[in-house]
Amino acid sequence: MERKPWHPFYDPGVDHSPVYTDIPLKDQFIALVKNQPNKPYIYYLNKIIAYYEANTSACRLANGMLALGIKKGDRVVINLPNMPEFLIAAHACFKIGAIVVPTNPRYTKRELQCQYLNCKAETIICLDLNLDLNCEILLENQDALKRIIVVSTQKPPLKVQEKEFLILYNDLVEKGREVEPEEEVSLDDIALIIYTGGTTGVSKGCCITNFNLIAMAAGWKQMCQYFVDLENYKVLSSTPMYHIHGFQTTFNFNILIGGSIIIIPEITPDHILEAVNQYEPNVWLGVPALIGALCLHPRLAQSKMNKLQHIGCGASPIPISLMNKFESMVGVPIIEGYGASETSMAVASNPIRKRKAGSVGIPYPNTDCKVVDIATGTKELPLGQVGELCFKGPQIVKEYWKNPKETALNFQEGWWHSGDIGYMDEEGFIFILDRKKDMIICSGFNVFSSEVENVLNSHPQILEAAVIGVPDLKRGETVKAYVVIKYGEQVTDLEIKDFCRKYLAAYKVPTEVEFINALPRTSVHKINRKALRMLKGNCHEVI
């Protein structure tokens, strides 16, 4: 790659044009098992699962799946929460070349059914707690769905004999052969279909290949090797594995690095601190909502959070005031990054030696970035000008599953058009201002929600805030703020508007402030603006 403005700002040792292995992920994991069979792979509920134990279970499950008729290229839905069975099921699919389709166990019937039928899955792996819902979907779509593999949490295990399409996960693991399946897998084979969150429209399936996953893991390793002891890599998993962020940081990165994974059964501040104190991980990758909740936790200061080497933050922008507060309490810098399902997780993050407040960092190795005009998306803009961010790199997917229209709209001449508005400064650091669809146009002026929210979040009485655009007869659109007040504090809407006027142009100041108990969030803790727009009084079209 030609020299870019950001290349001088990589941390020491980063190769901006690394060469990637041609060994498929399943074979990389087999090599780890041979080299370190007894090393802890998973820590879960005071139980330790070694590499050889996890691989033995994955082999047995894979051979059991082959016996059921599941073959290379088949889509297998993993509808599980964070638990060892999720990882083992994913390894089993990789061993036979089946495509992993992780889905959110908390989704409604409509949401799950859309994804199951879109990817034409025949097999669902789910928890017994979600069995009724998945059975209902299967029975209504028997021409498409064939079987459900049930992970049972009951003692004695759930009885499934009365329904021939039900198979117990434990039966497959106990009865399957331990030999490695012989299915050949290539780097270009699709390994994973991750559905986008759908917060701005219909969810789309991102087709992530073996090579995309390898490049993503290699890029992340390059970006963090300067400040993380990778030989003793131990990651605390606190984002859902059905999301690209959780899948990569938990499953995929460990295949490259050979570290250990700490899984907590429920992602709460209490459980995070308990796991940090008990297992002493050196890497934790969180989201702003969890970081904010930890700041309010009475035991944060006494925890072992200060022993972490890397605290990553993604999914949504973190307010600068929150970042500063957390770092002052813990003493470990937060590394903010940027990416999406379309990028196999990330395309940029901050170097540890030169972080810029409010920036999501610089592009990953072998990754390029440009900014194009918002109106047409075809004119490349110079550094410093605001437009739509576009990226090109080996971790970026080539297509959405069976969706040529959306593929053509979002992937053009090798560039992924992110839909995010921002700019790149003269040193190559990227700043995100808003989603293209979230930008508010007041009297012809562009208002970026992040700018207004940063001001609101700096108010001493405000815990968190979000803004949306609502119809206005005079301006076309105007800014409406939703505000959560800190416990025990009081403030009026007029006081908040006066505060904003000190830092914002008049057209950016919220004309309406509504107080709510909590901001609606998606399953990965992003602010759900779609839900805000649907609240009573917001006569705003939801696209």
C-alpha positions in Angstrom: 0.0 0.0 0.0 1.2 3.5 -0.8 2.2 5.7 2.1 -0.8 7.2 3.9 -1.0 10.2 6.3 -1.7 7.9 9.3 1.3 5.5 8.8 3.7 7.5 11.0 1.3 7.3 13.9 1.1 3.5 14.2 2.5 2.2 17.5 6.0 0.7 17.3 6.2 -2.7 15.6 3.0 -2.3 13.5 3.4 -3.5 9.9 1.1 -1.4 7.7 1.2 -4.0 5.0 1.2 -7.4 6.7 1.0 -10.7 4.8 -1.7 -13.1 6.0 -1.6 -16.9 6.6 -3.2 -19.2 4.1 -4.2 -21.7 6.8 -8.0 -21.9 7.3 -9.3 -21.2 10.8 -10.3 -24.8 11.6 -6.7 -25.9 10.9 -5.3 -23.1 13.0 -7.3 -24.2 15.9 -6.3 -27.9 15.5 -2.6 -26.7 15.6 -3.3 -24.8 18.9 -4.9 -28.0 20.4 -1.8 -30.0 19.5 0.6 -27.4 20.8 -1.2 -26.6 24.0 -3.8 -29.3 24.8 -4.1 -28.6 28.5 -4.1 -24.8 28.4 -7.3 -23.3 29.7 -9.5 -22.3 26.7 -12.7 -21.3 28.5 -13.4 -20.1 32.1 -17.1 -20.4 32.9 -19.0 -20.6 36.2 -15.9 -21.8 38.1 -15.3 -24.4 35.5 -12.2 -24.6 33.3 -12.4 -26.2 29.8 -9.0 -27.0 28.3 -8.2 -26.7 24.5 -8.3 -30.5 24.0 -11.6 -30.8 25.8 -13.3 -28.1 23.7 -11.9 -29.6 20.5 -13.0 -33.1 21.5 -16.6 -31.9 22.0 -16.4 -29.9 18.7 -15.2 -33.0 16.8 -18.0 -35.2 18.2 -20.6 -32.5 17.5 -19.3 -32.0 14.0 -19.5 -35.7 13.2 -22.9 -35.9 14.8 -24.0 -33.0 12.5 -22.6 -34.8 9.5 -24.6 -37.9 10.4 -27.8 -35.7 10.4 -27.0 -34.7 6.8 -25.6 -31.2 7.6 -22.9 -30.5 5.0 -20.4 -27.9 3.8 -22.2 -24.6 2.9 -25.3 -25.3 4.9 -26.3 -22.4 7.2 -26.6 -23.4 10.8 -28.3 -21.0 13.2 -26.7 -20.6 16.6 -29.4 -19.0 18.8 -27.5 -19.1 22.1 -26.4 -16.7 24.7 -22.7 -16.4 25.8 -21.8 -19.9 27.0 -19.3 -22.6 26.1 -21.7 -24.4 23.9 -21.8 -21.4 21.5 -18.0 -21.6 21.0 -18.1 -25.4 20.6 -21.0 -25.3 18.1 -19.1 -22.6 16.1 -16.0 -24.8 16.0 -18.1 -27.8 14.9 -19.5 -25.8 12.0 -16.0 -24.6 11.0 -14.8 -28.2 11.0 -17.3 -29.3 8.4 -17.5 -26.0 6.4 -21.0 -25.2 7.5 -21.8 -21.5 7.7 -22.4 -20.1 11.3 -25.4 -17.8 11.6 -25.5 -16.3 15.1 -28.9 -14.9 16.1 -30.1 -13.0 19.2 -31.9 -15.2 21.7 -34.0 -12.2 22.8 -35.4 -11.5 19.3 -39.1 -11.9 18.7 -40.6 -14.6 16.5 -40.9 -12.2 13.6 -37.2 -11.1 13.8 -35.9 -14.6 14.1 -38.1 -16.0 11.3 -37.0 -13.3 8.9 -33.3 -14.2 9.4 -33.9 -18.0 9.4 -35.8 -17.9 6.1 -33.5 -15.3 4.5 -30.4 -17.4 4.9 -32.4 -20.6 4.2 -31.1 -22.4 7.3 -32.3 -26.0 7.9 -30.8 -26.3 11.4 -31.2 -24.3 14.6 -29.1 -24.7 17.7 -31.0 -23.2 20.6 -31.3 -23.2 24.4 -34.2 -25.2 25.9 -35.5 -21.9 27.4 -36.1 -20.7 23.8 -37.3 -24.0 22.5 -41.1 -23.2 22.3 -40.5 -20.1 20.2 -38.1 -22.0 17.8 -40.5 -25.0 17.6 -43.3 -22.6 16.6 -41.2 -21.1 13.8 -40.1 -24.6 12.6 -43.7 -25.9 12.5 -44.9 -23.0 10.5 -42.0 -23.4 8.0 -41.4 -27.1 7.7 -40.7 -26.8 4.0 -37.5 -24.9 5.0 -36.5 -25.7 8.5 -35.7 -29.4 9.3 -34.3 -29.7 12.8 -33.5 -28.1 16.2 -30.5 -29.1 18.2 -31.4 -28.3 21.9 -28.9 -27.3 24.5 -30.5 -28.4 27.7 -30.0 -26.6 31.0 -32.4 -28.9 32.9 -31.6 -31.7 35.2 -32.6 -34.3 34.1 -32.2 -33.2 30.5 -35.2 -32.3 28.4 -36.9 -35.2 26.8 -37.3 -34.8 23.0 -38.5 -38.2 21.9 -42.0 -37.0 21.1 -40.8 -34.7 18.3 -38.6 -36.2 15.6 -37.1 -32.9 14.6 -35.6 -32.3 18.0 -32.1 -33.6 18.9 -30.3 -33.1 22.1 -26.9 -31.3 21.8 -25.5 -33.6 24.6 -26.5 -36.7 22.7 -24.6 -35.6 19.6 -21.5 -34.7 21.8 -21.6 -38.0 23.7 -22.2 -40.3 20.8 -20.3 -38.6 18.0 -16.9 -39.8 16.8 -13.8 -37.9 18.1 -11.9 -37.9 14.8 -11.4 -34.7 12.9 -13.8 -34.4 9.9 -12.0 -34.4 6.6 -14.0 -31.7 4.8 -11.7 -29.2 3.0 -12.3 -25.5 3.7 -10.8 -22.7 1.6 -10.1 -19.1 2.5 -12.8 -17.9 0.1 -15.5 -20.0 1.7 -18.2 -18.1 3.7 -17.7 -19.0 7.4 -20.1 -16.7 9.0 -23.3 -14.7 8.2 -23.8 -11.8 10.6 -27.0 -9.9 10.4 -26.8 -6.1 10.7 -28.7 -4.6 13.7 -31.5 -3.3 11.5 -31.8 -0.1 13.5 -31.9 2.0 10.3 -33.8 -0.5 8.2 -34.2 -4.2 7.3 -31.5 -6.4 8.7 -29.0 -7.6 6.1 -26.7 -10.7 6.2 -23.0 -9.9 5.9 -21.1 -12.8 4.2 -17.8 -13.1 6.1 -15.3 -15.5 4.7 -12.4 -17.4 6.3 -10.1 -14.8 4.8 -12.1 -11.9 6.2 -11.8 -13.4 9.7 -8.1 -14.1 9.3 -7.4 -10.5 8.1 -9.5 -9.0 10.9 -7.7 -11.0 13.6 -4.3 -10.2 12.1 -5.1 -6.5 11.9 -6.2 -6.4 15.5 -3.1 -8.2 16.7 -1.0 -5.7 14.9 -2.8 -2.8 16.5 -2.5 -4.0 20.1 0.7 -6.0 20.2 2.7 -3.0 21.5 0.7 -2.7 24.8 -0.8 -6.2 25.3 1.1 -9.3 26.5 -0.3 -11.6 23.7 1.5 -14.7 25.0 -0.7 -14.5 28.1 -3.8 -13.2 26.3 -6.9 -13.6 28.5 -10.0 -11.8 27.4 -13.2 -11.1 29.3 -16.1 -11.6 27.0 -18.8 -9.1 27.9 -20.5 -8.4 24.5 -22.9 -11.0 23.0 -21.2 -13.6 20.8 -24.1 -13.3 18.3 -22.8 -9.8 17.5 -19.8 -9.3 15.4 -17.9 -7.6 18.2 -18.4 -10.4 20.6 -17.8 -13.1 18.0 -14.5 -11.7 17.0 -13.1 -10.7 20.4 -14.1 -14.0 21.9 -14.0 -16.7 19.2 -11.9 -15.5 16.3 -9.0 -13.6 18.0 -8.2 -16.6 20.2 -7.8 -18.8 17.2 -4.9 -16.6 16.0 -3.5 -15.9 19.5 -4.2 -19.1 21.4 -5.4 -17.3 24.6 -8.1 -17.9 27.1 -11.7 -16.7 27.2 -13.7 -15.7 30.3 -17.4 -16.1 29.8 -19.9 -14.6 32.2 -23.5 -15.9 32.1 -25.1 -12.5 32.3 -23.5 -9.3 31.2 -23.9 -6.9 34.2 -21.5 -4.6 36.1 -21.5 -6.9 39.1 -20.6 -10.0 37.0 -17.9 -8.0 35.1 -16.2 -6.9 38.3 -16.5 -10.4 39.8 -14.8 -11.9 36.7 -12.1 -9.3 36.7 -11.3 -9.9 40.3 -11.4 -13.7 40.1 -9.6 -14.4 36.7 -7.5 -11.2 36.2 -7.9 -10.8 32.4 -5.6 -8.5 30.5 -8.1 -7.5 27.8 -11.6 -6.3 28.2 -13.6 -5.0 25.2 -16.7 -3.1 26.3 -19.3 -0.6 25.1 -20.1 2.9 26.4 -23.2 1.9 28.3 -21.3 -0.7 30.4 -18.4 1.7 31.0 -20.9 4.3 32.2 -22.6 1.7 34.5 -19.2 0.7 36.0 -18.4 4.3 36.8 -21.4 4.3 39.1 -20.5 1.0 40.7 -19.4 1.3 44.4 -16.8 -1.5 44.0 -15.0 -0.2 40.9 -12.2 1.6 42.7 -11.4 -1.6 44.8 -11.5 -3.9 41.8 -8.6 -5.3 39.7 -9.6 -3.3 36.7 -6.3 -1.4 37.0 -4.4 -4.6 36.0 -6.0 -4.7 32.5 -3.6 -3.9 29.7 -6.2 -3.1 27.1 -9.7 -1.7 27.5 -11.4 -1.4 24.1 -14.6 0.4 23.3 -16.8 0.2 20.3 -20.4 -0.2 19.1 -21.1 3.5 19.6 -19.1 6.7 20.4 -18.1 7.1 24.0 -18.6 10.6 25.4 -15.2 12.3 26.2 -16.4 13.2 29.7 -17.2 9.5 30.4 -13.9 8.3 29.0 -12.0 10.8 31.2 -14.0 9.9 34.3 -13.4 6.1 33.8 -9.7 6.5 33.1 -9.2 8.6 36.2 -10.9 5.9 38.3 -9.2 2.9 36.8 -5.9 4.2 35.5 -6.0 2.3 32.2 -6.5 4.1 28.9 -9.6 3.3 26.8 -8.8 2.5 23.1 -11.8 3.6 21.0 -12.3 2.0 17.6 -14.7 1.9 14.7 -16.3 -0.7 12.5 -19.4 -2.7 11.6 -20.6 -6.1 10.6 -19.6 -5.2 7.1 -16.0 -4.8 8.2 -15.8 -8.1 10.1 -15.7 -5.8 13.2 -13.2 -3.0 12.8 -11.4 -0.8 10.3 -9.9 1.7 12.7 -8.7 2.2 16.2 -6.5 4.6 18.2 -2.8 4.0 18.7 -1.9 3.9 22.4 0.9 6.4 22.0 -1.2 9.1 20.2 -4.8 9.0 21.1 -7.1 11.8 20.1 -10.1 12.6 22.1 -13.3 12.2 20.1 -11.5 10.2 17.4 -12.1 6.6 16.6 -8.4 6.4 15.5 -6.5 5.5 12.3 -7.2 2.8 9.7 -6.0 -0.7 10.3 -3.0 -2.1 8.4 -3.8 -2.8 4.7 -7.0 -0.7 5.1 -7.7 2.5 3.2 -10.2 5.3 4.0 -11.6 8.1 2.0 -14.4 10.7 2.5 -16.9 11.4 -0.3 -19.6 14.0 -0.7 -22.9 13.3 1.0 -25.1 14.3 -2.0 -23.7 11.9 -4.7 -21.2 9.7 -2.9 -18.9 9.9 -5.9 -16.6 13.0 -5.2 -13.6 12.4 -3.0 -13.1 15.2 -0.5 -9.8 16.6 0.9 -8.6 16.0 4.4 -10.6 18.0 7.0 -13.9 18.2 5.0 -17.0 16.5 6.2 -18.6 13.7 4.1 -19.5 10.0 4.1 -16.7 7.7 5.2 -15.7 4.9 2.9 -13.3 2.0 3.5 -11.4 -0.6 1.6 -9.6 -3.5 3.1 -9.2 -7.3 3.4 -11.6 -7.6 6.3 -14.4 -5.9 4.5 -17.1 -8.3 3.1 -18.0 -8.4 -0.6 -21.7 -8.9 -0.3 -24.9 -9.3 1.6 -26.5 -12.7 1.6 -28.8 -13.0 -1.5 -29.3 -9.2 -1.6 -27.8 -7.8 -4.8 -29.6 -4.5 -4.5 -28.2 -3.6 -1.1 -24.9 -5.0 -2.1 -24.7 -2.7 -5.1 -25.7 0.3 -3.0 -23.2 -0.2 -0.2 -20.2 -1.8 -2.0 -18.9 0.1 -4.9 -15.6 -0.6 -6.8 -14.2 -2.3 -3.7 -15.2 0.5 -1.3 -17.7 0.0 1.5 -19.9 3.1 1.9 -20.5 3.2 5.6 -23.4 5.6 5.9 -21.5 7.4 8.6 -20.8 11.1 8.3 -17.4 12.3 9.5 -13.9 13.5 8.4 -10.3 12.6 8.5 -7.8 15.2 9.9 -4.4 16.0 8.4 -2.8 13.1 10.4 -5.3 10.5 9.2 -7.4 10.3 12.4 -11.0 9.7 11.8 -13.9 11.6 13.5 -17.5 10.3 13.4 -20.2 13.0 13.5 -23.4 11.1 12.7 -25.2 8.4 10.8 -26.3 9.7 7.4 -29.9 8.9 8.3 -29.6 10.5 11.7 -28.3 13.8 10.5 -30.8 16.6 11.3 -31.4 19.3 8.8 -32.6 22.5 10.4 -33.5 25.4 8.1 -31.0 23.9 5.6 -28.2 23.6 8.1 -26.7 20.2 9.0 -26.9 19.3 12.7 -24.9 16.3 13.9 -26.5 14.5 16.8 -23.1 13.6 18.3 -22.1 17.3 18.7 -25.3 18.1 20.5 -25.1 15.0 22.7 -21.5 15.7 23.7 -22.7 19.1 25.0 -25.7 17.6 26.8 -23.5 14.8 28.3 -21.1 17.4 29.7 -23.9 19.0 31.8 -23.2 18.2 35.5 -26.8 17.0 36.2 -27.2 14.8 33.1 -26.4 11.1 33.2 -26.9 10.5 29.5 -28.8 12.1 26.6 -29.8 11.4 23.0 -31.2 13.7 20.3 -33.3 13.1 17.2 -34.8 15.3 14.5 -38.6 15.9 14.6 -40.8 17.7 12.1 -41.1 21.4 12.4 -43.3 23.7 10.3 -40.8 26.6 10.2 -37.5 24.8 10.1 -38.5 21.5 8.4 -36.8 19.6 11.2 -35.7 20.6 14.7 -33.7 19.1 17.5 -35.4 17.1 20.2 -33.4 15.9 23.2 -34.2 13.0 25.5 -32.4 13.4 28.8 -31.8 11.1 31.8 -31.0 13.0 35.0 -28.5 11.7 37.5 -30.0 10.2 40.7 -30.9 12.9 43.2 -30.3 15.8 40.8 -32.8 18.3 39.5 -32.7 20.5 36.4 -35.4 22.0 34.1 -35.7 22.0 30.4 -35.1 25.7 30.3 -31.8 25.4 32.2 -30.7 22.7 29.8 -31.5 24.9 26.8 -29.6 27.8 28.3 -26.6 25.5 28.9 -26.6 24.4 25.3 -26.8 28.0 24.0 -23.3 28.6 25.6 -21.7 26.0 23.3 -24.0 25.6 20.3 -25.3 27.8 17.5 -28.9 28.7 17.9 -30.2 26.2 15.2 -28.5 23.3 17.0 -30.0 24.0 20.4 -32.8 21.5 21.3 -36.2 23.2 21.0 -37.7 20.4 23.0 -36.3 18.5 26.0 -38.1 15.4 27.3 -37.0 13.7 30.5 -37.1 9.9 30.6 -35.9 7.2 33.0 -33.6 5.4 30.6 -32.7 5.6 26.9 -33.9 2.7 24.8 -31.0 0.6 23.6 -30.4 -2.3 21.2 -29.2 -5.7 22.3 -25.6 -4.4 22.0 -26.2 -1.3 24.1 -26.4 1.2 21.2 -28.9 4.0 21.6 -32.0 3.0 19.7 -33.0 6.1 17.8 -35.5 4.2 15.9 -37.4 3.5 19.2 -37.0 7.2 20.1 -38.6 8.2 16.9 -41.5 5.9 17.5 -42.4 7.4 20.9 -45.6 9.3 21.1 -45.4 12.8 19.7 -42.6 12.2 17.2 -44.4 12.1 13.9 -41.3 11.0 12.1 -41.2 8.5 9.3 -39.2 5.4 10.3 -37.2 4.0 7.4 
